[in-house]
Amino acid sequence: MKRLGWFVLVVVVVCQYMAPRQAMAQDKEHPSVTVNPQNLLEQFAPFARIRTVRDDVNLNDVQIHDLDQIDQEAKKTFEQLREQLPVFRTAEQGKALWDWYESTRMGLRLQADAILKPEQLARFKQLASQHITRDPKRSFGLLARDMREKLALSDEQVQDLRDKSRVLDERLKRREAELKLELEQTRVQLRKELIESLKPEQRAALQEVWGELVPIPQ
């Protein structure tokens, strides 16, 4: 119960401390879909390793390795934060802990940015913004506060985008279901081709195990 109490305390302290900072940290500091969106990625290296991203940004093996090292340091920092949660007992200690964590995390983000050349970082930010706004249900990020301001969207446009987003979300869900079914149908066909290479008595024995093969989408 004591550990739970301390955990609740740090959550409260963090929320109380971060609220005014977030209110003050407008577009210039707080990462968003238009400003430093790469900082909204859970990790840098896995995204950078995606073949499309790596080729588009023209990242080399050394840069990928260095980004991975940054990610490992970020994980260690978070683990250290977790280990310290049951230790402090006062709001001041909680604030100091959060200050340390935020300072270290921001330092690592700056190190990650520095690994890329200026033109690489500019393109990486664009791809990161595309990636974190992939959900049509959320209007592909067009209705994010900073995006709405950047595009100067009217109230009528906002409502229109919301309505269209709901339709597009349904279209995407239907297409995803179709693709899953097509994939499973292909899987069944490939399985049948492999079974055909067996002897007749083996195929008969297998029939008892599996019966008729049907596509089962995951």
C-alpha positions as CSV (number, residue, x, y, z in Angstrom):
1,M,0.0,0.0,0.0
2,K,2.9,2.4,0.8
3,R,4.3,1.9,-2.7
4,L,0.9,2.5,-4.2
5,G,0.6,5.7,-2.2
6,W,4.0,6.9,-3.4
7,F,3.2,6.1,-7.0
8,V,-0.1,8.1,-6.7
9,L,1.9,10.9,-5.2
10,V,4.4,11.1,-8.1
11,V,1.5,11.0,-10.6
12,V,-0.2,13.9,-8.8
13,V,3.1,15.8,-8.6
14,V,3.9,15.2,-12.3
15,C,0.4,16.2,-13.4
16,Q,0.5,19.4,-11.2
17,Y,4.0,20.3,-12.4
18,M,3.5,19.5,-16.0
19,A,0.1,21.2,-16.4
20,P,1.5,24.8,-16.2
21,R,4.6,23.8,-18.3
22,Q,2.4,22.4,-21.1
23,A,0.2,25.5,-21.0
24,M,3.3,27.6,-21.4
25,A,5.1,25.3,-23.9
26,Q,3.2,26.2,-27.0
27,D,4.4,25.4,-30.5
28,K,8.0,26.3,-30.0
29,E,8.7,23.7,-27.3
30,H,5.9,21.1,-27.0
31,P,6.2,18.4,-29.8
32,S,3.2,18.2,-32.0
33,V,2.2,17.0,-35.5
34,T,3.8,20.2,-37.0
35,V,6.6,21.0,-34.5
36,N,9.3,18.3,-33.7
37,P,6.9,15.4,-34.4
38,Q,9.8,13.0,-34.2
39,N,9.7,13.5,-30.4
40,L,6.3,11.9,-30.4
41,L,7.7,8.6,-31.6
42,E,8.0,6.0,-28.9
43,Q,11.5,5.2,-30.2
44,F,13.7,6.7,-33.0
45,A,15.6,3.7,-34.2
46,P,12.7,1.3,-35.1
47,F,11.1,4.0,-37.1
48,A,14.4,4.9,-38.8
49,R,14.9,1.2,-39.7
50,I,11.7,1.0,-41.7
51,R,13.0,0.5,-45.2
52,T,10.9,3.3,-46.7
53,V,12.0,5.8,-44.0
54,R,15.7,4.7,-44.2
55,D,15.8,5.0,-48.0
56,D,13.8,8.3,-48.1
57,V,16.0,10.0,-45.5
58,N,19.1,8.3,-46.8
59,L,20.3,7.0,-43.4
60,N,23.5,4.9,-43.2
61,D,24.3,2.0,-40.9
62,V,26.3,4.2,-38.5
63,Q,23.4,6.6,-38.0
64,I,21.0,3.7,-37.4
65,H,23.4,2.3,-34.8
66,D,23.7,5.6,-33.1
67,L,20.0,6.1,-32.9
68,D,19.6,2.7,-31.4
69,Q,22.1,3.7,-28.7
70,I,20.1,6.7,-27.9
71,D,17.0,4.5,-27.6
72,Q,18.8,2.3,-25.2
73,E,19.8,5.2,-23.0
74,A,16.2,6.4,-23.1
75,K,15.1,3.1,-21.8
76,K,17.6,3.1,-19.0
77,T,16.5,6.6,-18.0
78,F,12.9,5.5,-17.8
79,E,13.8,2.4,-15.8
80,Q,15.7,4.7,-13.4
81,L,12.6,6.8,-13.0
82,R,10.5,3.8,-12.2
83,E,13.1,2.6,-9.6
84,Q,12.9,5.9,-7.9
85,L,9.1,6.1,-7.7
86,P,8.9,4.3,-4.3
87,V,11.8,6.2,-2.8
88,F,10.6,9.8,-2.5
89,R,8.0,11.0,0.0
90,T,7.5,14.7,-0.7
91,A,6.2,16.8,-3.6
92,E,9.6,18.5,-3.8
93,Q,11.3,15.2,-4.3
94,G,8.8,14.3,-6.9
95,K,9.4,17.6,-8.8
96,A,13.1,17.1,-8.6
97,L,12.8,13.6,-10.0
98,W,10.6,14.7,-12.8
99,D,13.0,17.6,-13.6
100,W,15.9,15.2,-13.8
101,Y,13.9,12.8,-16.1
102,E,12.7,15.6,-18.4
103,S,16.1,17.2,-18.6
104,T,17.8,13.8,-19.4
105,R,15.1,12.9,-21.9
106,M,15.3,16.2,-23.8
107,G,19.1,15.9,-23.9
108,L,18.8,12.5,-25.5
109,R,16.3,13.9,-28.0
110,L,18.7,16.6,-29.0
111,Q,21.5,14.0,-29.4
112,A,19.2,12.0,-31.7
113,D,18.5,15.0,-33.8
114,A,22.2,15.8,-34.0
115,I,22.9,12.4,-35.5
116,L,21.1,13.4,-38.7
117,K,22.2,16.0,-41.1
118,P,20.0,19.1,-41.3
119,E,18.3,18.0,-44.5
120,Q,17.9,14.5,-43.2
121,L,16.3,15.7,-40.0
122,A,13.9,18.0,-41.9
123,R,12.7,15.0,-44.0
124,F,12.6,12.7,-40.9
125,K,10.3,15.2,-39.2
126,Q,8.0,15.1,-42.2
127,L,7.8,11.3,-42.2
128,A,7.3,11.2,-38.5
129,S,4.4,13.6,-38.8
130,Q,2.9,11.4,-41.5
131,H,3.4,8.3,-39.3
132,I,1.7,9.6,-36.2
133,T,-1.2,11.0,-38.2
134,R,-2.1,7.7,-40.0
135,D,-5.5,7.3,-38.3
136,P,-8.4,8.4,-40.6
137,K,-10.7,8.4,-37.6
138,R,-8.6,11.3,-36.3
139,S,-8.7,13.0,-39.7
140,F,-5.1,12.1,-40.4
141,G,-4.0,14.8,-38.0
142,L,-5.7,17.7,-39.8
143,L,-7.8,18.5,-36.8
144,A,-4.9,18.6,-34.3
145,R,-4.9,22.0,-32.6
146,D,-1.6,23.2,-34.2
147,M,-2.6,21.9,-37.6
148,R,-5.9,23.6,-37.5
149,E,-4.1,26.9,-36.7
150,K,-1.5,26.4,-39.4
151,L,-4.1,25.7,-42.1
152,A,-6.5,28.3,-40.7
153,L,-9.4,25.9,-40.9
154,S,-12.9,27.4,-40.5
155,D,-15.5,25.8,-38.2
156,E,-17.4,24.6,-41.4
157,Q,-14.2,22.9,-42.7
158,V,-13.6,21.3,-39.3
159,Q,-17.1,19.8,-39.2
160,D,-16.8,18.7,-42.9
161,L,-13.5,17.0,-42.2
162,R,-14.9,15.2,-39.2
163,D,-17.8,13.9,-41.2
164,K,-15.6,12.7,-44.0
165,S,-13.2,11.1,-41.6
166,R,-15.9,8.9,-40.2
167,V,-16.7,7.7,-43.7
168,L,-13.0,7.1,-44.6
169,D,-12.4,5.2,-41.3
170,E,-15.2,2.8,-42.3
171,R,-13.8,2.4,-45.8
172,L,-10.3,1.6,-44.3
173,K,-11.8,-0.9,-41.9
174,R,-13.6,-2.7,-44.7
175,R,-10.5,-2.8,-46.9
176,E,-8.4,-4.1,-44.0
177,A,-10.9,-6.9,-43.5
178,E,-10.9,-7.7,-47.2
179,L,-7.1,-7.8,-47.3
180,K,-7.0,-10.1,-44.2
181,L,-9.4,-12.5,-45.9
182,E,-7.4,-12.5,-49.1
183,L,-4.3,-13.2,-47.2
184,E,-5.9,-16.1,-45.4
185,Q,-7.3,-17.5,-48.7
186,T,-3.8,-17.4,-50.1
187,R,-2.5,-19.1,-47.0
188,V,-5.0,-21.9,-47.4
189,Q,-4.1,-22.3,-51.1
190,L,-0.4,-22.6,-50.3
191,R,-1.2,-25.1,-47.6
192,K,-3.1,-27.2,-50.1
193,E,-0.3,-27.1,-52.5
194,L,2.1,-28.4,-49.9
195,I,-0.3,-31.2,-48.9
196,E,-0.5,-32.3,-52.5
197,S,3.2,-33.3,-52.3
198,L,2.2,-36.0,-49.7
199,K,1.3,-39.6,-50.4
200,P,-2.5,-40.4,-50.7
201,E,-2.5,-42.2,-47.4
202,Q,-0.7,-39.3,-45.7
203,R,-3.2,-36.9,-47.2
204,A,-6.0,-39.0,-45.8
205,A,-4.5,-39.1,-42.3
206,L,-4.1,-35.3,-42.5
207,Q,-7.8,-35.0,-43.5
208,E,-8.7,-36.6,-40.2
209,V,-6.6,-34.0,-38.3
210,W,-7.7,-30.8,-40.2
211,G,-10.8,-31.7,-42.1
212,E,-11.7,-29.2,-44.8
213,L,-9.4,-26.2,-44.9
214,V,-11.0,-22.8,-44.6
215,P,-9.6,-19.3,-44.3
216,I,-9.7,-18.0,-40.8
217,P,-8.7,-14.2,-40.7
218,Q,-6.8,-13.2,-37.6
